[in-house]
């Protein structure tokens, strides 16, 4: 299936929020509660929040479109990591965080994730980044394999809040 990856615009906020709400639970660890997942979706992945992301000059949202619909997205955040432990581990500057990269379940294995990753890495390079980093749940082995396939390696750990719970993530980095 042909896919187009392009920068999202403010008009895409609600559709991106819908994709985020459908895909985020799939990446959560098994012990994440439905209530905590819902809190995260409401607080971080709402249409209103995507509107904020899409107007923030430090954030780039890329959308993957197939058959006229958004089927995945990636969110890049330029700048130093806010977490002091991550900032210490990610030692090449400037750097870009891939804070989100999700594809709807019906499109897994179709190459859309790879297209999004390539576009995200191309964008980071174009913006002059020397490295790209991301956090991935320690129990999400499928995602870890995907990132490793694209050249990322584990460099640290961090915690990630989902609602009222904290989960353990690996920090993975790709150096250009």
Secondary structure, 3 states (H helix, E strand, C coil): CCCEEEECCHHHHHHHHHHHHHHHHHHCCCCCCHHHHHHHHHHHCCHHHHHHHHHCCCEEEEEEEECCEEEEEEEEEECCCCCHHHHHHCCCCCEEEEEEEEECHHHCCCCHHHHHHHHHHHHHHHCCCCEEEEEEECCCHHHHHHHHHCCCEEEEEEEEEECCEEEEEEEEEEEC
